[in-house]
Amino acid sequence: KFESLSTSTGLKMSETNTGSKKSVQVFGKKKTATAVAYVTEGIGFIKVNGVPLRLLEPEILRHKVYEPLWVVGTDFFNNLNIRIKVRGGGYTAQVYAIRQCISRALIAWYQKYEDEATKKELKSILSTYDKSLVVGDPRRCEPKKFGGRGARARFQKSYR
């Protein structure tokens, strides 16, 4: 039925649904925190869970989220709207997931809609500043084992 419907209208189903809206979806992770960014053309706002980036809590970690903006310059972000949903983990892990997500979103946008040279330049600038802005951190919490109260700690040995 889709074949006959698409041929009768003269358009493919994918073209009618998506239109000409440019968008990119990327993610960033740190420990168990996951941030997913949806990037579209726009006026240059960045929101995290519906809240503007300048109101992000905790305030002490807010400058870590701004690092990708400061490193490459705000000119690259002027025509992009970035909506980020973050969940899981603690405050610090979420902040690190958000900053990785913003960096990857910028790289993905310039790879898909701009030229490859700009994308490579952005990637090299971000990775020389901090590798965790582009590449995920593979470290995870080690599971607890028997015979002790943690992953490595053992119960005290007693002979009596």
Chimera marker file (.cmm) of the C-alpha trace (Angstrom):
<marker_set name="trace">
<marker id="1" x="0.000" y="0.000" z="0.000" r="1" g="1" b="0" radius="0.5"/>
<marker id="2" x="2.849" y="2.393" z="0.764" r="1" g="1" b="0" radius="0.5"/>
<marker id="3" x="4.327" y="1.775" z="-2.679" r="1" g="1" b="0" radius="0.5"/>
<marker id="4" x="1.102" y="2.733" z="-4.454" r="1" g="1" b="0" radius="0.5"/>
<marker id="5" x="0.489" y="5.664" z="-2.112" r="1" g="1" b="0" radius="0.5"/>
<marker id="6" x="3.962" y="7.092" z="-2.608" r="1" g="1" b="0" radius="0.5"/>
<marker id="7" x="3.887" y="6.700" z="-6.390" r="1" g="1" b="0" radius="0.5"/>
<marker id="8" x="0.419" y="8.219" z="-6.693" r="1" g="1" b="0" radius="0.5"/>
<marker id="9" x="1.421" y="11.367" z="-4.771" r="1" g="1" b="0" radius="0.5"/>
<marker id="10" x="4.796" y="11.566" z="-6.499" r="1" g="1" b="0" radius="0.5"/>
<marker id="11" x="6.704" y="11.904" z="-3.204" r="1" g="1" b="0" radius="0.5"/>
<marker id="12" x="8.502" y="9.391" z="-1.064" r="1" g="1" b="0" radius="0.5"/>
<marker id="13" x="7.212" y="8.906" z="2.490" r="1" g="1" b="0" radius="0.5"/>
<marker id="14" x="10.506" y="10.044" z="4.024" r="1" g="1" b="0" radius="0.5"/>
<marker id="15" x="10.382" y="13.335" z="2.146" r="1" g="1" b="0" radius="0.5"/>
<marker id="16" x="6.862" y="14.158" z="3.277" r="1" g="1" b="0" radius="0.5"/>
<marker id="17" x="7.611" y="13.437" z="6.942" r="1" g="1" b="0" radius="0.5"/>
<marker id="18" x="10.969" y="15.159" z="7.368" r="1" g="1" b="0" radius="0.5"/>
<marker id="19" x="10.708" y="18.033" z="4.930" r="1" g="1" b="0" radius="0.5"/>
<marker id="20" x="13.788" y="20.229" z="4.695" r="1" g="1" b="0" radius="0.5"/>
<marker id="21" x="14.435" y="20.639" z="8.431" r="1" g="1" b="0" radius="0.5"/>
<marker id="22" x="18.085" y="20.124" z="9.288" r="1" g="1" b="0" radius="0.5"/>
<marker id="23" x="18.723" y="18.242" z="12.515" r="1" g="1" b="0" radius="0.5"/>
<marker id="24" x="21.323" y="16.089" z="14.246" r="1" g="1" b="0" radius="0.5"/>
<marker id="25" x="20.954" y="13.898" z="17.331" r="1" g="1" b="0" radius="0.5"/>
<marker id="26" x="23.994" y="12.898" z="19.399" r="1" g="1" b="0" radius="0.5"/>
<marker id="27" x="24.754" y="11.654" z="22.909" r="1" g="1" b="0" radius="0.5"/>
<marker id="28" x="27.378" y="12.047" z="25.609" r="1" g="1" b="0" radius="0.5"/>
<marker id="29" x="28.059" y="9.704" z="28.516" r="1" g="1" b="0" radius="0.5"/>
<marker id="30" x="29.922" y="9.747" z="31.806" r="1" g="1" b="0" radius="0.5"/>
<marker id="31" x="29.601" y="6.807" z="34.199" r="1" g="1" b="0" radius="0.5"/>
<marker id="32" x="25.825" y="6.173" z="34.303" r="1" g="1" b="0" radius="0.5"/>
<marker id="33" x="24.760" y="9.669" z="33.194" r="1" g="1" b="0" radius="0.5"/>
<marker id="34" x="23.545" y="9.997" z="29.604" r="1" g="1" b="0" radius="0.5"/>
<marker id="35" x="22.876" y="13.264" z="27.782" r="1" g="1" b="0" radius="0.5"/>
<marker id="36" x="21.110" y="13.328" z="24.398" r="1" g="1" b="0" radius="0.5"/>
<marker id="37" x="21.263" y="16.480" z="22.273" r="1" g="1" b="0" radius="0.5"/>
<marker id="38" x="18.908" y="17.424" z="19.461" r="1" g="1" b="0" radius="0.5"/>
<marker id="39" x="20.435" y="20.120" z="17.245" r="1" g="1" b="0" radius="0.5"/>
<marker id="40" x="18.447" y="22.243" z="14.786" r="1" g="1" b="0" radius="0.5"/>
<marker id="41" x="18.918" y="25.511" z="12.944" r="1" g="1" b="0" radius="0.5"/>
<marker id="42" x="17.871" y="28.486" z="15.025" r="1" g="1" b="0" radius="0.5"/>
<marker id="43" x="18.897" y="31.523" z="17.011" r="1" g="1" b="0" radius="0.5"/>
<marker id="44" x="21.640" y="29.997" z="19.157" r="1" g="1" b="0" radius="0.5"/>
<marker id="45" x="20.037" y="28.868" z="22.414" r="1" g="1" b="0" radius="0.5"/>
<marker id="46" x="21.105" y="25.839" z="24.448" r="1" g="1" b="0" radius="0.5"/>
<marker id="47" x="18.669" y="24.271" z="26.907" r="1" g="1" b="0" radius="0.5"/>
<marker id="48" x="19.217" y="21.395" z="29.315" r="1" g="1" b="0" radius="0.5"/>
<marker id="49" x="16.012" y="19.609" z="30.387" r="1" g="1" b="0" radius="0.5"/>
<marker id="50" x="14.071" y="22.709" z="29.314" r="1" g="1" b="0" radius="0.5"/>
<marker id="51" x="16.211" y="25.119" z="31.367" r="1" g="1" b="0" radius="0.5"/>
<marker id="52" x="18.651" y="27.607" z="29.764" r="1" g="1" b="0" radius="0.5"/>
<marker id="53" x="22.330" y="26.778" z="30.138" r="1" g="1" b="0" radius="0.5"/>
<marker id="54" x="22.998" y="29.897" z="32.249" r="1" g="1" b="0" radius="0.5"/>
<marker id="55" x="20.644" y="28.569" z="34.979" r="1" g="1" b="0" radius="0.5"/>
<marker id="56" x="22.207" y="25.090" z="35.181" r="1" g="1" b="0" radius="0.5"/>
<marker id="57" x="22.721" y="23.739" z="38.692" r="1" g="1" b="0" radius="0.5"/>
<marker id="58" x="25.057" y="23.261" z="40.532" r="1" g="1" b="0" radius="0.5"/>
<marker id="59" x="26.465" y="26.712" z="39.904" r="1" g="1" b="0" radius="0.5"/>
<marker id="60" x="30.016" y="25.687" z="40.808" r="1" g="1" b="0" radius="0.5"/>
<marker id="61" x="30.128" y="23.243" z="37.850" r="1" g="1" b="0" radius="0.5"/>
<marker id="62" x="28.463" y="25.587" z="35.357" r="1" g="1" b="0" radius="0.5"/>
<marker id="63" x="31.797" y="26.757" z="33.914" r="1" g="1" b="0" radius="0.5"/>
<marker id="64" x="32.587" y="23.135" z="32.909" r="1" g="1" b="0" radius="0.5"/>
<marker id="65" x="29.524" y="23.120" z="30.629" r="1" g="1" b="0" radius="0.5"/>
<marker id="66" x="30.622" y="26.385" z="29.001" r="1" g="1" b="0" radius="0.5"/>
<marker id="67" x="34.085" y="25.012" z="28.100" r="1" g="1" b="0" radius="0.5"/>
<marker id="68" x="33.154" y="23.786" z="24.579" r="1" g="1" b="0" radius="0.5"/>
<marker id="69" x="31.672" y="27.231" z="23.864" r="1" g="1" b="0" radius="0.5"/>
<marker id="70" x="34.741" y="29.071" z="25.118" r="1" g="1" b="0" radius="0.5"/>
<marker id="71" x="37.281" y="26.803" z="23.399" r="1" g="1" b="0" radius="0.5"/>
<marker id="72" x="35.894" y="27.002" z="19.841" r="1" g="1" b="0" radius="0.5"/>
<marker id="73" x="34.168" y="30.377" z="20.190" r="1" g="1" b="0" radius="0.5"/>
<marker id="74" x="30.484" y="31.266" z="20.236" r="1" g="1" b="0" radius="0.5"/>
<marker id="75" x="30.432" y="32.056" z="16.490" r="1" g="1" b="0" radius="0.5"/>
<marker id="76" x="30.002" y="28.351" z="15.726" r="1" g="1" b="0" radius="0.5"/>
<marker id="77" x="26.889" y="28.169" z="17.948" r="1" g="1" b="0" radius="0.5"/>
<marker id="78" x="25.096" y="31.345" z="16.778" r="1" g="1" b="0" radius="0.5"/>
<marker id="79" x="22.831" y="29.632" z="14.243" r="1" g="1" b="0" radius="0.5"/>
<marker id="80" x="22.210" y="26.394" z="16.198" r="1" g="1" b="0" radius="0.5"/>
<marker id="81" x="19.553" y="25.492" z="18.754" r="1" g="1" b="0" radius="0.5"/>
<marker id="82" x="20.588" y="22.650" z="21.051" r="1" g="1" b="0" radius="0.5"/>
<marker id="83" x="18.075" y="20.872" z="23.278" r="1" g="1" b="0" radius="0.5"/>
<marker id="84" x="19.641" y="18.441" z="25.748" r="1" g="1" b="0" radius="0.5"/>
<marker id="85" x="17.924" y="15.809" z="27.880" r="1" g="1" b="0" radius="0.5"/>
<marker id="86" x="20.091" y="14.341" z="30.620" r="1" g="1" b="0" radius="0.5"/>
<marker id="87" x="19.326" y="11.572" z="33.092" r="1" g="1" b="0" radius="0.5"/>
<marker id="88" x="21.106" y="9.117" z="35.350" r="1" g="1" b="0" radius="0.5"/>
<marker id="89" x="24.226" y="9.532" z="37.464" r="1" g="1" b="0" radius="0.5"/>
<marker id="90" x="25.041" y="12.371" z="39.841" r="1" g="1" b="0" radius="0.5"/>
<marker id="91" x="25.522" y="16.106" z="39.357" r="1" g="1" b="0" radius="0.5"/>
<marker id="92" x="29.148" y="15.913" z="38.272" r="1" g="1" b="0" radius="0.5"/>
<marker id="93" x="28.650" y="13.009" z="35.881" r="1" g="1" b="0" radius="0.5"/>
<marker id="94" x="25.671" y="14.780" z="34.311" r="1" g="1" b="0" radius="0.5"/>
<marker id="95" x="27.696" y="17.965" z="33.782" r="1" g="1" b="0" radius="0.5"/>
<marker id="96" x="30.497" y="16.000" z="32.104" r="1" g="1" b="0" radius="0.5"/>
<marker id="97" x="27.948" y="14.163" z="29.923" r="1" g="1" b="0" radius="0.5"/>
<marker id="98" x="26.396" y="17.509" z="28.899" r="1" g="1" b="0" radius="0.5"/>
<marker id="99" x="29.730" y="19.059" z="27.897" r="1" g="1" b="0" radius="0.5"/>
<marker id="100" x="30.666" y="15.994" z="25.869" r="1" g="1" b="0" radius="0.5"/>
<marker id="101" x="27.237" y="16.074" z="24.244" r="1" g="1" b="0" radius="0.5"/>
<marker id="102" x="27.581" y="19.744" z="23.247" r="1" g="1" b="0" radius="0.5"/>
<marker id="103" x="31.008" y="19.108" z="21.716" r="1" g="1" b="0" radius="0.5"/>
<marker id="104" x="29.857" y="16.061" z="19.786" r="1" g="1" b="0" radius="0.5"/>
<marker id="105" x="26.746" y="17.901" z="18.596" r="1" g="1" b="0" radius="0.5"/>
<marker id="106" x="28.831" y="20.699" z="17.130" r="1" g="1" b="0" radius="0.5"/>
<marker id="107" x="31.168" y="18.241" z="15.401" r="1" g="1" b="0" radius="0.5"/>
<marker id="108" x="28.267" y="16.182" z="14.020" r="1" g="1" b="0" radius="0.5"/>
<marker id="109" x="26.475" y="19.285" z="12.702" r="1" g="1" b="0" radius="0.5"/>
<marker id="110" x="29.537" y="20.563" z="10.864" r="1" g="1" b="0" radius="0.5"/>
<marker id="111" x="30.248" y="17.082" z="9.507" r="1" g="1" b="0" radius="0.5"/>
<marker id="112" x="26.727" y="16.651" z="8.155" r="1" g="1" b="0" radius="0.5"/>
<marker id="113" x="25.843" y="20.143" z="6.921" r="1" g="1" b="0" radius="0.5"/>
<marker id="114" x="29.136" y="22.018" z="6.526" r="1" g="1" b="0" radius="0.5"/>
<marker id="115" x="32.548" y="21.002" z="5.206" r="1" g="1" b="0" radius="0.5"/>
<marker id="116" x="34.823" y="18.233" z="6.456" r="1" g="1" b="0" radius="0.5"/>
<marker id="117" x="37.780" y="20.588" z="7.011" r="1" g="1" b="0" radius="0.5"/>
<marker id="118" x="35.855" y="22.653" z="9.588" r="1" g="1" b="0" radius="0.5"/>
<marker id="119" x="34.766" y="19.460" z="11.357" r="1" g="1" b="0" radius="0.5"/>
<marker id="120" x="38.375" y="18.212" z="11.576" r="1" g="1" b="0" radius="0.5"/>
<marker id="121" x="39.537" y="21.600" z="12.845" r="1" g="1" b="0" radius="0.5"/>
<marker id="122" x="36.830" y="21.663" z="15.546" r="1" g="1" b="0" radius="0.5"/>
<marker id="123" x="37.610" y="18.096" z="16.590" r="1" g="1" b="0" radius="0.5"/>
<marker id="124" x="41.329" y="18.787" z="16.906" r="1" g="1" b="0" radius="0.5"/>
<marker id="125" x="40.768" y="22.017" z="18.881" r="1" g="1" b="0" radius="0.5"/>
<marker id="126" x="38.387" y="20.299" z="21.308" r="1" g="1" b="0" radius="0.5"/>
<marker id="127" x="40.494" y="17.160" z="21.767" r="1" g="1" b="0" radius="0.5"/>
<marker id="128" x="43.725" y="19.112" z="22.375" r="1" g="1" b="0" radius="0.5"/>
<marker id="129" x="41.956" y="21.126" z="25.095" r="1" g="1" b="0" radius="0.5"/>
<marker id="130" x="40.383" y="18.078" z="26.753" r="1" g="1" b="0" radius="0.5"/>
<marker id="131" x="40.110" y="14.622" z="25.189" r="1" g="1" b="0" radius="0.5"/>
<marker id="132" x="36.964" y="13.809" z="27.206" r="1" g="1" b="0" radius="0.5"/>
<marker id="133" x="35.063" y="16.484" z="25.234" r="1" g="1" b="0" radius="0.5"/>
<marker id="134" x="35.156" y="14.224" z="22.164" r="1" g="1" b="0" radius="0.5"/>
<marker id="135" x="35.945" y="10.688" z="23.387" r="1" g="1" b="0" radius="0.5"/>
<marker id="136" x="33.967" y="8.857" z="26.075" r="1" g="1" b="0" radius="0.5"/>
<marker id="137" x="35.537" y="7.717" z="29.336" r="1" g="1" b="0" radius="0.5"/>
<marker id="138" x="35.468" y="3.881" z="29.461" r="1" g="1" b="0" radius="0.5"/>
<marker id="139" x="35.979" y="3.634" z="33.246" r="1" g="1" b="0" radius="0.5"/>
<marker id="140" x="33.094" y="2.069" z="35.163" r="1" g="1" b="0" radius="0.5"/>
<marker id="141" x="32.459" y="1.136" z="38.782" r="1" g="1" b="0" radius="0.5"/>
<marker id="142" x="33.940" y="-2.253" z="39.682" r="1" g="1" b="0" radius="0.5"/>
<marker id="143" x="31.348" y="-4.701" z="41.063" r="1" g="1" b="0" radius="0.5"/>
<marker id="144" x="31.430" y="-5.880" z="44.667" r="1" g="1" b="0" radius="0.5"/>
<marker id="145" x="32.736" y="-9.385" z="45.373" r="1" g="1" b="0" radius="0.5"/>
<marker id="146" x="32.114" y="-11.862" z="48.173" r="1" g="1" b="0" radius="0.5"/>
<marker id="147" x="34.364" y="-12.017" z="51.224" r="1" g="1" b="0" radius="0.5"/>
<marker id="148" x="34.463" y="-8.266" z="51.770" r="1" g="1" b="0" radius="0.5"/>
<marker id="149" x="32.469" y="-5.062" z="51.898" r="1" g="1" b="0" radius="0.5"/>
<marker id="150" x="33.540" y="-3.734" z="48.485" r="1" g="1" b="0" radius="0.5"/>
<marker id="151" x="35.223" y="-4.502" z="45.198" r="1" g="1" b="0" radius="0.5"/>
<marker id="152" x="38.722" y="-4.848" z="46.651" r="1" g="1" b="0" radius="0.5"/>
<marker id="153" x="38.370" y="-4.489" z="50.460" r="1" g="1" b="0" radius="0.5"/>
<marker id="154" x="38.296" y="-7.770" z="52.414" r="1" g="1" b="0" radius="0.5"/>
<marker id="155" x="36.885" y="-8.518" z="55.836" r="1" g="1" b="0" radius="0.5"/>
<marker id="156" x="39.518" y="-8.445" z="58.590" r="1" g="1" b="0" radius="0.5"/>
<marker id="157" x="41.182" y="-11.760" z="59.258" r="1" g="1" b="0" radius="0.5"/>
<marker id="158" x="40.919" y="-13.141" z="62.819" r="1" g="1" b="0" radius="0.5"/>
<marker id="159" x="42.420" y="-16.331" z="64.289" r="1" g="1" b="0" radius="0.5"/>
<marker id="160" x="40.193" y="-16.495" z="67.388" r="1" g="1" b="0" radius="0.5"/>
<link id1="1" id2="2" r="1" g="1" b="0" radius="0.2"/>
<link id1="2" id2="3" r="1" g="1" b="0" radius="0.2"/>
<link id1="3" id2="4" r="1" g="1" b="0" radius="0.2"/>
<link id1="4" id2="5" r="1" g="1" b="0" radius="0.2"/>
<link id1="5" id2="6" r="1" g="1" b="0" radius="0.2"/>
<link id1="6" id2="7" r="1" g="1" b="0" radius="0.2"/>
<link id1="7" id2="8" r="1" g="1" b="0" radius="0.2"/>
<link id1="8" id2="9" r="1" g="1" b="0" radius="0.2"/>
<link id1="9" id2="10" r="1" g="1" b="0" radius="0.2"/>
<link id1="10" id2="11" r="1" g="1" b="0" radius="0.2"/>
<link id1="11" id2="12" r="1" g="1" b="0" radius="0.2"/>
<link id1="12" id2="13" r="1" g="1" b="0" radius="0.2"/>
<link id1="13" id2="14" r="1" g="1" b="0" radius="0.2"/>
<link id1="14" id2="15" r="1" g="1" b="0" radius="0.2"/>
<link id1="15" id2="16" r="1" g="1" b="0" radius="0.2"/>
<link id1="16" id2="17" r="1" g="1" b="0" radius="0.2"/>
<link id1="17" id2="18" r="1" g="1" b="0" radius="0.2"/>
<link id1="18" id2="19" r="1" g="1" b="0" radius="0.2"/>
<link id1="19" id2="20" r="1" g="1" b="0" radius="0.2"/>
<link id1="20" id2="21" r="1" g="1" b="0" radius="0.2"/>
<link id1="21" id2="22" r="1" g="1" b="0" radius="0.2"/>
<link id1="22" id2="23" r="1" g="1" b="0" radius="0.2"/>
<link id1="23" id2="24" r="1" g="1" b="0" radius="0.2"/>
<link id1="24" id2="25" r="1" g="1" b="0" radius="0.2"/>
<link id1="25" id2="26" r="1" g="1" b="0" radius="0.2"/>
<link id1="26" id2="27" r="1" g="1" b="0" radius="0.2"/>
<link id1="27" id2="28" r="1" g="1" b="0" radius="0.2"/>
<link id1="28" id2="29" r="1" g="1" b="0" radius="0.2"/>
<link id1="29" id2="30" r="1" g="1" b="0" radius="0.2"/>
<link id1="30" id2="31" r="1" g="1" b="0" radius="0.2"/>
<link id1="31" id2="32" r="1" g="1" b="0" radius="0.2"/>
<link id1="32" id2="33" r="1" g="1" b="0" radius="0.2"/>
<link id1="33" id2="34" r="1" g="1" b="0" radius="0.2"/>
<link id1="34" id2="35" r="1" g="1" b="0" radius="0.2"/>
<link id1="35" id2="36" r="1" g="1" b="0" radius="0.2"/>
<link id1="36" id2="37" r="1" g="1" b="0" radius="0.2"/>
<link id1="37" id2="38" r="1" g="1" b="0" radius="0.2"/>
<link id1="38" id2="39" r="1" g="1" b="0" radius="0.2"/>
<link id1="39" id2="40" r="1" g="1" b="0" radius="0.2"/>
<link id1="40" id2="41" r="1" g="1" b="0" radius="0.2"/>
<link id1="41" id2="42" r="1" g="1" b="0" radius="0.2"/>
<link id1="42" id2="43" r="1" g="1" b="0" radius="0.2"/>
<link id1="43" id2="44" r="1" g="1" b="0" radius="0.2"/>
<link id1="44" id2="45" r="1" g="1" b="0" radius="0.2"/>
<link id1="45" id2="46" r="1" g="1" b="0" radius="0.2"/>
<link id1="46" id2="47" r="1" g="1" b="0" radius="0.2"/>
<link id1="47" id2="48" r="1" g="1" b="0" radius="0.2"/>
<link id1="48" id2="49" r="1" g="1" b="0" radius="0.2"/>
<link id1="49" id2="50" r="1" g="1" b="0" radius="0.2"/>
<link id1="50" id2="51" r="1" g="1" b="0" radius="0.2"/>
<link id1="51" id2="52" r="1" g="1" b="0" radius="0.2"/>
<link id1="52" id2="53" r="1" g="1" b="0" radius="0.2"/>
<link id1="53" id2="54" r="1" g="1" b="0" radius="0.2"/>
<link id1="54" id2="55" r="1" g="1" b="0" radius="0.2"/>
<link id1="55" id2="56" r="1" g="1" b="0" radius="0.2"/>
<link id1="56" id2="57" r="1" g="1" b="0" radius="0.2"/>
<link id1="57" id2="58" r="1" g="1" b="0" radius="0.2"/>
<link id1="58" id2="59" r="1" g="1" b="0" radius="0.2"/>
<link id1="59" id2="60" r="1" g="1" b="0" radius="0.2"/>
<link id1="60" id2="61" r="1" g="1" b="0" radius="0.2"/>
<link id1="61" id2="62" r="1" g="1" b="0" radius="0.2"/>
<link id1="62" id2="63" r="1" g="1" b="0" radius="0.2"/>
<link id1="63" id2="64" r="1" g="1" b="0" radius="0.2"/>
<link id1="64" id2="65" r="1" g="1" b="0" radius="0.2"/>
<link id1="65" id2="66" r="1" g="1" b="0" radius="0.2"/>
<link id1="66" id2="67" r="1" g="1" b="0" radius="0.2"/>
<link id1="67" id2="68" r="1" g="1" b="0" radius="0.2"/>
<link id1="68" id2="69" r="1" g="1" b="0" radius="0.2"/>
<link id1="69" id2="70" r="1" g="1" b="0" radius="0.2"/>
<link id1="70" id2="71" r="1" g="1" b="0" radius="0.2"/>
<link id1="71" id2="72" r="1" g="1" b="0" radius="0.2"/>
<link id1="72" id2="73" r="1" g="1" b="0" radius="0.2"/>
<link id1="73" id2="74" r="1" g="1" b="0" radius="0.2"/>
<link id1="74" id2="75" r="1" g="1" b="0" radius="0.2"/>
<link id1="75" id2="76" r="1" g="1" b="0" radius="0.2"/>
<link id1="76" id2="77" r="1" g="1" b="0" radius="0.2"/>
<link id1="77" id2="78" r="1" g="1" b="0" radius="0.2"/>
<link id1="78" id2="79" r="1" g="1" b="0" radius="0.2"/>
<link id1="79" id2="80" r="1" g="1" b="0" radius="0.2"/>
<link id1="80" id2="81" r="1" g="1" b="0" radius="0.2"/>
<link id1="81" id2="82" r="1" g="1" b="0" radius="0.2"/>
<link id1="82" id2="83" r="1" g="1" b="0" radius="0.2"/>
<link id1="83" id2="84" r="1" g="1" b="0" radius="0.2"/>
<link id1="84" id2="85" r="1" g="1" b="0" radius="0.2"/>
<link id1="85" id2="86" r="1" g="1" b="0" radius="0.2"/>
<link id1="86" id2="87" r="1" g="1" b="0" radius="0.2"/>
<link id1="87" id2="88" r="1" g="1" b="0" radius="0.2"/>
<link id1="88" id2="89" r="1" g="1" b="0" radius="0.2"/>
<link id1="89" id2="90" r="1" g="1" b="0" radius="0.2"/>
<link id1="90" id2="91" r="1" g="1" b="0" radius="0.2"/>
<link id1="91" id2="92" r="1" g="1" b="0" radius="0.2"/>
<link id1="92" id2="93" r="1" g="1" b="0" radius="0.2"/>
<link id1="93" id2="94" r="1" g="1" b="0" radius="0.2"/>
<link id1="94" id2="95" r="1" g="1" b="0" radius="0.2"/>
<link id1="95" id2="96" r="1" g="1" b="0" radius="0.2"/>
<link id1="96" id2="97" r="1" g="1" b="0" radius="0.2"/>
<link id1="97" id2="98" r="1" g="1" b="0" radius="0.2"/>
<link id1="98" id2="99" r="1" g="1" b="0" radius="0.2"/>
<link id1="99" id2="100" r="1" g="1" b="0" radius="0.2"/>
<link id1="100" id2="101" r="1" g="1" b="0" radius="0.2"/>
<link id1="101" id2="102" r="1" g="1" b="0" radius="0.2"/>
<link id1="102" id2="103" r="1" g="1" b="0" radius="0.2"/>
<link id1="103" id2="104" r="1" g="1" b="0" radius="0.2"/>
<link id1="104" id2="105" r="1" g="1" b="0" radius="0.2"/>
<link id1="105" id2="106" r="1" g="1" b="0" radius="0.2"/>
<link id1="106" id2="107" r="1" g="1" b="0" radius="0.2"/>
<link id1="107" id2="108" r="1" g="1" b="0" radius="0.2"/>
<link id1="108" id2="109" r="1" g="1" b="0" radius="0.2"/>
<link id1="109" id2="110" r="1" g="1" b="0" radius="0.2"/>
<link id1="110" id2="111" r="1" g="1" b="0" radius="0.2"/>
<link id1="111" id2="112" r="1" g="1" b="0" radius="0.2"/>
<link id1="112" id2="113" r="1" g="1" b="0" radius="0.2"/>
<link id1="113" id2="114" r="1" g="1" b="0" radius="0.2"/>
<link id1="114" id2="115" r="1" g="1" b="0" radius="0.2"/>
<link id1="115" id2="116" r="1" g="1" b="0" radius="0.2"/>
<link id1="116" id2="117" r="1" g="1" b="0" radius="0.2"/>
<link id1="117" id2="118" r="1" g="1" b="0" radius="0.2"/>
<link id1="118" id2="119" r="1" g="1" b="0" radius="0.2"/>
<link id1="119" id2="120" r="1" g="1" b="0" radius="0.2"/>
<link id1="120" id2="121" r="1" g="1" b="0" radius="0.2"/>
<link id1="121" id2="122" r="1" g="1" b="0" radius="0.2"/>
<link id1="122" id2="123" r="1" g="1" b="0" radius="0.2"/>
<link id1="123" id2="124" r="1" g="1" b="0" radius="0.2"/>
<link id1="124" id2="125" r="1" g="1" b="0" radius="0.2"/>
<link id1="125" id2="126" r="1" g="1" b="0" radius="0.2"/>
<link id1="126" id2="127" r="1" g="1" b="0" radius="0.2"/>
<link id1="127" id2="128" r="1" g="1" b="0" radius="0.2"/>
<link id1="128" id2="129" r="1" g="1" b="0" radius="0.2"/>
<link id1="129" id2="130" r="1" g="1" b="0" radius="0.2"/>
<link id1="130" id2="131" r="1" g="1" b="0" radius="0.2"/>
<link id1="131" id2="132" r="1" g="1" b="0" radius="0.2"/>
<link id1="132" id2="133" r="1" g="1" b="0" radius="0.2"/>
<link id1="133" id2="134" r="1" g="1" b="0" radius="0.2"/>
<link id1="134" id2="135" r="1" g="1" b="0" radius="0.2"/>
<link id1="135" id2="136" r="1" g="1" b="0" radius="0.2"/>
<link id1="136" id2="137" r="1" g="1" b="0" radius="0.2"/>
<link id1="137" id2="138" r="1" g="1" b="0" radius="0.2"/>
<link id1="138" id2="139" r="1" g="1" b="0" radius="0.2"/>
<link id1="139" id2="140" r="1" g="1" b="0" radius="0.2"/>
<link id1="140" id2="141" r="1" g="1" b="0" radius="0.2"/>
<link id1="141" id2="142" r="1" g="1" b="0" radius="0.2"/>
<link id1="142" id2="143" r="1" g="1" b="0" radius="0.2"/>
<link id1="143" id2="144" r="1" g="1" b="0" radius="0.2"/>
<link id1="144" id2="145" r="1" g="1" b="0" radius="0.2"/>
<link id1="145" id2="146" r="1" g="1" b="0" radius="0.2"/>
<link id1="146" id2="147" r="1" g="1" b="0" radius="0.2"/>
<link id1="147" id2="148" r="1" g="1" b="0" radius="0.2"/>
<link id1="148" id2="149" r="1" g="1" b="0" radius="0.2"/>
<link id1="149" id2="150" r="1" g="1" b="0" radius="0.2"/>
<link id1="150" id2="151" r="1" g="1" b="0" radius="0.2"/>
<link id1="151" id2="152" r="1" g="1" b="0" radius="0.2"/>
<link id1="152" id2="153" r="1" g="1" b="0" radius="0.2"/>
<link id1="153" id2="154" r="1" g="1" b="0" radius="0.2"/>
<link id1="154" id2="155" r="1" g="1" b="0" radius="0.2"/>
<link id1="155" id2="156" r="1" g="1" b="0" radius="0.2"/>
<link id1="156" id2="157" r="1" g="1" b="0" radius="0.2"/>
<link id1="157" id2="158" r="1" g="1" b="0" radius="0.2"/>
<link id1="158" id2="159" r="1" g="1" b="0" radius="0.2"/>
<link id1="159" id2="160" r="1" g="1" b="0" radius="0.2"/>
</marker_set>
